[in-house]
């Protein structure tokens, strides 16, 4: 039986790791400000007419889009008496809550923008000359929401200034939940967006606000892994090493710094397995362990309320629960009355409690039909989610297949911009080879050990690692590297168990993994955090594999 008390030095070391991780995650997380006032158009055909005061050389337009994506505007420039208009190519404002721009390169006095595809919202608009200097229109007072926050313009759209990748979907929906607006995104259950909305409520509608909940989830996940490892392993120093190993993982670091929902899913999934493990421990000691079974069901409910893929981990829970029950039946010879009691309580913990949590998460959800009642909107959304996920087809430039994930063969480029001085900024979602590559070897070694002994902690971890992956083997729609994220905590824990079983040599290997992971974290930090870095550094030192095309455009 694992020891219950943890030496104070090990606990302090784990706390220091979590604290350092949290501070580093908060560093350059994103600006705590963004344009807030908003010019709105209710439909197609509404216009913005700007008088620059005199004929000038206009180089470009820059804008910060509100909460409607992919807005198209007809663009006209005007001169002369009588006024003559020339139509230029349409302007497409693509990304919600991010600075973007479009070239004009025309000499004119007047600029006219007309909405071409329905409602639109622009938080700020800048007119710039050919040297990049801001031109304030003479009639800026006619559009006070468009020209009151130009000082917030950082020069270009970056990771720090606005949304990247799916943040434009999840953070936007979180904002809409907060303000009772029609929900844009309805392809996942609401809880993850609700948690993001808490960050917006506390810190405002800005990158820091919609990302900070993920940082909290990432730090809490490290705490869960530390507690989990301390239960699995007798040597608390190994538990500290496992915590450090996971804290240094690139995917965990980057994903928890995004206004997306996967960090919540993985936190809840890992927690539900921890409580199931504790339930199994209690049964081994002849106790029922209802509180741990209830804890597992509670976190299962939170997981599926973030994403349906939480159900995948639930299948693993069911297998472990059944194995515990069978083992108890054989060991203690319990009667059928006790078996039915366990089944009845489990139904309450894993069906009724999760169902209540799931339903409660829909309270802030606002469907497009305002007359739809609560039960109707919940039922309709289930149909919408099923239709969406079963109908997703085509291809995606950042997609990858399940067999590419364990070796991180195709990272996801979340954001990239190149500068004339030979530098670039990049945010990449990928794995740290110090955990992923070494852990995969250790995983196979552990599976080999299980061939003649299909129980125990390694079997538990193998189920927790593998079961969430199985459905992705048969899903034909495009998939992404972050779908591997729920398996990663158990890869780290399996590495610690393997090291402990092999004594001094195993601990040396684990220490080597941690040291290598730390070195690689420093080496790759610029491209997993969005720092400006020399492009030649990225090309020469970081593009190890054919799929690691970090410096390429697109």
C-alpha positions, -999 to 999 in steps of 0.1 A, spaced: 0 0 0 13 34 -9 23 58 19 -2 84 27 21 111 40 44 131 17 77 145 30 76 182 34 106 189 11 89 170 -18 56 189 -13 75 222 -13 94 212 -44 61 204 -62 46 236 -50 76 255 -64 72 238 -97 35 247 -99 42 283 -89 70 288 -114 48 272 -141 20 296 -133 42 327 -133 58 317 -166 23 310 -181 11 344 -170 42 361 -185 33 376 -219 0 359 -217 -16 387 -236 -25 424 -232 -50 432 -204 -66 459 -227 -83 460 -261 -106 483 -279 -139 482 -262 -163 506 -278 -180 493 -310 -196 507 -341 -224 483 -352 -243 477 -383 -276 459 -381 -276 445 -416 -264 447 -452 -260 481 -469 -250 503 -439 -220 526 -446 -191 543 -430 -182 576 -449 -149 592 -439 -138 627 -449 -100 629 -446 -102 668 -448 -80 670 -479 -67 647 -507 -40 625 -492 -20 594 -501 -37 566 -482 -16 535 -478 -38 511 -458 -66 505 -434 -63 487 -400 -92 475 -378 -101 455 -347 -131 434 -355 -160 429 -330 -179 397 -324 -189 389 -359 -163 370 -380 -156 372 -417 -173 405 -424 -172 417 -460 -172 455 -468 -174 471 -502 -146 497 -504 -148 529 -523 -124 560 -525 -136 594 -537 -122 626 -551 -131 658 -570 -161 681 -575 -185 666 -583 -175 637 -561 -164 607 -581 -162 572 -565 -138 544 -575 -146 509 -562 -116 489 -549 -115 452 -541 -138 443 -512 -123 442 -477 -128 410 -457 -124 415 -420 -118 379 -409 -108 374 -373 -129 383 -343 -110 405 -317 -77 408 -335 -59 436 -354 -59 431 -391 -53 453 -421 -57 458 -459 -37 478 -485 -54 507 -502 -25 526 -519 -47 553 -534 -47 591 -534 -81 603 -522 -101 625 -498 -130 603 -491 -133 566 -481 -165 547 -480 -171 512 -465 -205 494 -470 -215 462 -452 -220 434 -477 -229 404 -457 -252 413 -429 -246 426 -393 -211 438 -384 -192 452 -355 -159 471 -356 -142 482 -324 -116 504 -339 -106 517 -374 -74 533 -385 -66 551 -418 -28 552 -425 -7 570 -450 19 553 -471 45 557 -444 22 541 -418 12 572 -400 -23 574 -387 -47 599 -405 -75 611 -383 -106 618 -405 -120 653 -402 -154 638 -394 -141 613 -368 -167 627 -344 -195 612 -366 -181 577 -356 -169 581 -320 -167 544 -314 -144 539 -344 -118 565 -336 -115 567 -298 -90 540 -290 -63 543 -317 -36 545 -290 -43 508 -283 -31 498 -318 2 478 -313 13 481 -349 2 446 -361 -20 418 -349 -2 394 -326 -7 367 -300 -5 394 -274 -31 416 -290 -59 393 -299 -73 359 -307 -55 331 -325 -68 298 -339 -101 287 -322 -100 314 -296 -121 334 -321 -148 308 -316 -147 299 -279 -138 333 -265 -165 349 -286 -191 325 -274 -180 330 -238 -185 367 -242 -219 361 -257 -229 338 -227 -218 366 -204 -240 392 -221 -270 370 -229 -264 372 -267 -272 345 -292 -245 318 -290 -223 316 -321 -206 283 -313 -228 254 -304 -207 224 -315 -196 216 -279 -214 216 -246 -213 250 -228 -192 245 -196 -158 253 -211 -171 286 -225 -188 294 -192 -154 290 -175 -137 313 -201 -165 339 -195 -155 341 -158 -121 353 -169 -137 379 -191 -160 390 -163 -130 394 -139 -104 410 -162 -123 423 -192 -127 415 -229 -90 412 -237 -65 384 -244 -55 382 -207 -91 380 -197 -101 351 -219 -68 332 -214 -63 333 -177 -89 306 -169 -69 282 -189 -37 291 -170 -56 283 -137 -67 250 -152 -32 242 -163 -18 249 -128 -45 229 -111 -38 200 -135 -2 200 -123 -15 198 -87 -37 168 -96 -8 151 -113 14 157 -82 -13 142 -59 -19 113 -83 18 105 -86 22 106 -48 -5 79 -45 9 58 -73 46 59 -62 63 53 -29 92 76 -37 79 112 -34 110 124 -54 97 105 -84 63 122 -80 81 156 -81 100 145 -112 68 135 -129 52 168 -120 82 187 -135 82 165 -166 46 174 -173 50 211 -164 77 212 -191 56 197 -218 51 221 -248 15 211 -256 4 215 -220 21 249 -217 7 263 -249 -28 249 -247 -33 262 -211 -24 297 -223 -52 298 -249 -88 309 -246 -100 274 -256 -116 245 -237 -92 216 -239 -73 225 -207 -105 222 -187 -114 189 -203 -80 174 -194 -81 188 -159 -115 171 -153 -106 139 -171 -74 134 -150 -93 142 -118 -120 117 -125 -94 90 -130 -76 100 -98 -108 95 -78 -115 62 -95 -80 51 -85 -87 61 -49 -120 41 -51 -100 11 -62 -76 16 -33 -104 17 -8 -119 -15 -21 -85 -32 -18 -86 -23 19 -121 -37 23 -138 -3 23 -166 9 0 -150 43 -9 -183 59 -19 -169 94 -16 -142 87 -42 -167 70 -65 -188 102 -62 -158 124 -69 -151 104 -100 -187 108 -112 -187 145 -104 -156 152 -125 -169 130 -153 -199 152 -154 -176 183 -157 -156 167 -185 -185 158 -207 -200 192 -201 -169 207 -217 -166 183 -247 -183 151 -257 -148 135 -260 -151 133 -221 -173 103 -228 -142 85 -242 -125 87 -209 -158 76 -193 -155 42 -211 -121 37 -194 -138 45 -160 -164 19 -167 -138 -7 -174 -119 1 -143 -151 2 -122 -161 -33 -135 -126 -47 -128 -128 -34 -92 -162 -49 -87 -152 -83 -101 -121 -84 -80 -141 -75 -49 -167 -102 -58 -139 -128 -61 -119 -117 -31 -147 -110 -6 -174 -132 -20 -200 -104 -17 -236 -112 -24 -258 -100 -52 -275 -76 -29 -242 -57 -24 -235 -59 -62 -269 -43 -70 -262 -16 -43 -229 -7 -59 -246 -6 -93 -275 16 -80 -251 41 -64 -229 41 -95 -259 50 -116 -266 80 -94 -229 91 -95 -222 85 -132 -256 92 -148 -278 113 -126 -251 137 -112 -234 142 -146 -268 148 -162 -276 175 -137 -242 192 -142 -247 189 -180 -281 205 -179 -270 233 -155 -242 242 -179 -269 252 -205 -284 280 -183 -264 308 -201 -268 292 -236 -289 314 -259 -301 297 -291 -308 316 -323 -346 311 -318 -356 333 -288 -389 315 -283 -372 282 -277 -377 269 -241 -349 254 -219 -356 217 -226 -361 224 -263 -328 243 -267 -309 216 -249 -324 189 -271 -319 209 -302 -283 216 -294 -276 178 -290 -289 173 -325 -268 202 -338 -237 188 -322 -243 153 -336 -249 166 -371 -219 189 -370 -194 163 -358 -208 135 -381 -208 159 -411 -174 175 -408 -155 166 -439 -129 180 -463 -94 188 -451 -76 212 -428 -40 224 -432 -32 219 -395 -49 185 -392 -31 152 -384 -41 116 -379 -39 97 -346 -8 77 -355 11 110 -360 3 123 -325 26 102 -302 57 114 -319 43 149 -326 50 145 -363 27 174 -373 26 203 -349 -2 229 -352 8 264 -362 -16 286 -342 -2 319 -352 27 331 -374 39 365 -387 71 374 -405 90 407 -403 112 425 -428 142 423 -405 144 385 -408 126 378 -376 93 361 -369 67 354 -342 52 320 -339 29 300 -316 31 263 -322 12 234 -305 35 204 -302 50 179 -278 82 180 -258 103 150 -271 117 146 -235 83 133 -225 66 122 -257 94 102 -273 109 87 -242 74 82 -227 63 62 -258 92 38 -254 84 34 -217 48 29 -225 55 0 -247 79 -14 -221 50 -12 -196 26 -29 -220 50 -57 -224 51 -62 -186 13 -63 -186 12 -93 -209 13 -117 -180 -2 -95 -153 -34 -77 -163 -40 -57 -132 -24 -31 -109 -13 5 -114 2 0 -148 -29 -16 -161 -49 13 -147 -26 39 -164 -26 19 -197 -65 21 -198 -65 58 -188 -39 65 -215 -53 43 -243 -91 44 -241 -95 81 -249 -75 74 -281 -94 45 -294 -124 64 -309 -100 86 -329 -88 55 -348 -122 52 -364 -132 88 -368 -129 99 -405 -132 136 -400 -101 157 -398 -85 156 -363 -58 176 -345 -28 170 -323 -46 184 -292 -69 154 -292 -39 135 -277 -38 159 -248 -61 138 -224 -37 109 -227 -6 129 -218 -10 130 -180 -10 92 -179 20 90 -202 39 110 -176 26 89 -147 35 57 -165 70 71 -169 72 76 -132 59 41 -124 84 25 -148 112 44 -133 103 34 -97 101 -3 -106 136 -2 -121 153 13 -91 184 34 -95 187 30 -133 150 39 -138 154 70 -116 184 80 -137 165 77 -169 136 97 -154 160 124 -143 176 125 -178 140 129 -193 134 159 -170 168 175 -177 163 170 -215 128 183 -213 140 214 -195 167 221 -220 143 216 -249 117 238 -232 143 267 -232 153 259 -267 117 258 -281 103 285 -258 102 312 -285 80 293 -308 56 279 -282 51 313 -265 50 338 -294 83 356 -288 100 374 -316 129 352 -328 154 351 -357 139 330 -385 173 315 -392 174 302 -356 141 284 -362 152 269 -395 186 258 -383 178 245 -348 142 237 -344 130 221 -377 140 185 -368 114 165 -388 98 170 -422 65 179 -406 81 206 -384 77 234 -410 77 262 -385 93 289 -407 72 282 -438 44 307 -446 7 296 -442 
